[in-house]
Amino acid sequence: MSDDEAATGADVPAGTGPGAARRGTAWVILGVVAAALLICCCSAVIGVVVAWSAGLFDAR
């Protein structure tokens, strides 16, 4: 058993520390936020296009 395995434990691969899981979670959170922003922006654009095509922006 190497010194890395003894320090981190036998079930944790060498070279991965406790920060690896935190970085993975951060990427998942960033992905969810990016997807939510994309969905919100696309729905807003669709709403504006529908309102414009219905003539709601025409001056009366």
MODELLER restraints for C-alpha pairs under 7 A, 6 or more apart:
rsr = mdl.restraints
at = mdl.atoms
rsr.add(forms.Gaussian(group=physical.xy_distance, feature=features.Distance(at['CA:4:A'], at['CA:14:A']), mean=5.93, stdev=0.5))
rsr.add(forms.Gaussian(group=physical.xy_distance, feature=features.Distance(at['CA:5:A'], at['CA:14:A']), mean=6.07, stdev=0.5))
